[in-house]
Amino acid sequence: MRPDFKRPAIAGAASDSDLKYISEDILKALDLIELRVDHFSNLTDGHIVDVFKEAKSLGKPLIATIRSTKEGGQRDIPDSKRIRLFNLTRNYADFIDIEARSEIFDKVRNLARDAGITLIASYHNFESTPSYDELSGFIAEYRERGANIVKIATTANSKDDLRTMTRITLDHHQEGAVTICMGVKGLISRLFFPSVGSLFTFASIGDSKAPGQIPVLELRKYMEALIER
């Protein structure tokens, strides 16, 4: 249930209104589309299904993300509703992203398992980068709990933080990990980590959805110039 990309892979993060910005060039530049439902302007069932159908027609794997405000979500959506919306999107999504520390992790894991969808257990730290041992233990724990992919997004405040996350990427790339350093000092990670083992990274379609996230075309341009030759 792990993807196998032929190049350093980019997931384009999009809201419902961002789909109109996906030009042919952007579509060629990205490898997955992450639909950030917490950024949608309308959370009615019909609207969400229509957006997922439209995105599905673009021919790229879809990540369904309904992010909690505790880890950077745009709006406060009760957990009970998040479960219902994940269930609503299961027929269109190829991946479901749920915060590993969420109280609904086990329920969403079971939903993804029943639907045959790849489960991403995500962890976001908007202040710092924990120790190597803590992050390594976190990956092991959530792989044990049933995650197909563990996503670690921390904030880089120093070169040591980048070194820590580089070690995590190198040591756990065979287990299925997505690694990102957020913030200005972490920008290089969005280019470098996919080249050394992160399954993919994230770039923006429309407005940035996370600190340090840059546009899809810009990131692909750097990848082509520095990595893909």
N, C-alpha and C positions, 0 to 999 in steps of 0.2 A: 504493500500500500504506500510505498515511498516513491516519489517522482524520480525520473531519471532524465535530466536535462542535458542537452548536448553543448551547452554554453553556460557561463555564469548567468543565473536566472534572476529575473526581476518580476516581482508581483506589483502590479499597479493598483494603488489604493484609491477607491472611488466611492463617491456618494451617488445617490440616484440622479442628481442633476449633472454629475460629471461624465456620464456616459456619452453625452453629446460631444465631448471634447476628444473622444477616441478616434483620431484620424487613422488613415491607413498606415502612416509612418509610425504612430504610437503603437498600433496593434502589432506591427512587425517587431517593434523594439521590446515589447513585454512578453512574458511567458505565462503569467497567471493574472487573473483579475481578482482583487480582494474587494468585495462589496461590504462597506462599512455601514451596516443598517442603522447604527446609532447616529449616523450623520444624515440619514434620510429625512426629507422634509415632511413625509407622510408615512405613518406606520399602519395604515389600514392593510388588511390582508391582500386585497385586490391589487393595490399599488405595489406592494413588495413582490408579489408573484409576477406582475408585469415587468418590473425592473429586472428580476432574475431571468425571466424568459428572454428579454432583450439582450442581456449580457451573455446568456448562454448561446445565443445565435451568433456571437462573435467568434466562437470556436476555440476559446481558451478555457483552461480549467478555472473553476470559480472557488474562491474561499468565502464562506459566509462568516462574518464577524459581527457580533453584537456586543460591543465592548462595554464593560462596566465603567462607571465614572471613577471608581477607585483606581483604575489602571488606564485612565486617559479617554474614557468614553465621552462622547459629545453631549449626550442627554441621559437622564436617569430613567432607566427602564427596569421595572421590577423583575426579579429573577423568574417569577412564575410566567411572566409574559415573554421573557427571553427564551425559556424552554419552548413555549408555544411557537415562537417565531423561528427558532431553529428547526422545529418539526415541520413548519410550513415550507421552509426552504430546502428540505432534505432531498427533494426530487430533482433539484437543479444544481445543488452545490457538490463539488468534488472533495472539498475540505471544510471542516468546521473548526473554528478557532475559539477556544474557551479559556479563560484565565485559570491557571492551574490551582490557584488558591481560592477559587470561587466555591461557594457552598453548593452550587449545582453541578460541580465538575463530574461527579459520578453519573448523574442523570443524563448529562449531555454526552458523556462517553458512551453510555449504553445506547443512546439514540443513534449516535454515529455508527456504532458497531452493528446495530440492527439494520441500518440503512446501507452498510458497506461503504461508508464515507471515511476518508482519512481524518484522524483527529489530531489537531494541533493543541498542545497544552502550552499556554503562553505565560510568561512572567515579565513584568515591566517594572523597572525601578527608575523613577524620574529624578532621583537625587544623587545616586552614587552607583558604584560597581562593587558588589559583595566580593568576598574572598574567593579564590579559586576552589578551595575545598567546599565552600557553601554552594557554589554554583554547580560543581561537579556532582555533589550529593543530590541536588535538586533534580538534575537530569536523570540520575539513576532512579530516584524515587518515582518520578512521573512516568518514566518508561515502564517501571514495575506496575504502576497503577493503570496502564493501558493506553498511554499516548503513543501514537505512531511517530509523531514529530514533537520535539520540545523546542519552543522558541524562547530565547533569552534576549531581552532588550534592556540594556542598562545605560546609565549616563556616564560618559567618560569625562572625568574632571582632571585627568593627568595622563601622562604616557604610561604610567604603571597600570592604569585601568585598561588601556588599550592592550598592554602586554598580557594582562589577566585574561581578557576576552579572546585574544589570539590563541593563547594556550587552550582555552576551552574549545575553540573552533577546531584546532588541530587534533586534540585528544579525543573529541567526541564526534567527529564528522562521519564515522562509519555507523553511528547509532541513529542518525537522522536528527540533525539539529539545525536550527536557524538561529544565527547570532547577529546582533546589531549593537553598536554603540550609538546612543542618541546624543544630540547636542552638537555644537560647533566642533568640538575637539574629537567627536566620533565620526565626522563625515567620511573620513578615509575608510572606515570599516564597511561602509555600504558598497565600496568598490573592491576592497581587499578581501573581506571575509568570504564572499562567494567564490573567489578564485582559489581559496585554500581549504574549502570544505563546507561552508554554510550552504544548505540546500538551495536557498534563494535569499534575496533581500527585498526591501520594499522601497518604492519610489511613488511619487504622487501623480495622480491624474486630477487636474484642478488644484484646489487648495491643499496644502500640506496637512496630513493627518497625524503627524508626530514630529517632535523636535528634531530638526536636522534632515527631514525627508526632502529630497530634491526631485524635480520632474523626471519622468521616465526617459524622455529623449536625451536629456542632459546626462543622466547616468549611463545610458547605453553608449553614448558618444565616447565617454571616458573609458568604458570597458573595451570598446572596439579599438581605441587608440593604444591602450596600455596592456590589455590582457588577451584579447581574442585573436591576435595575429599569429 
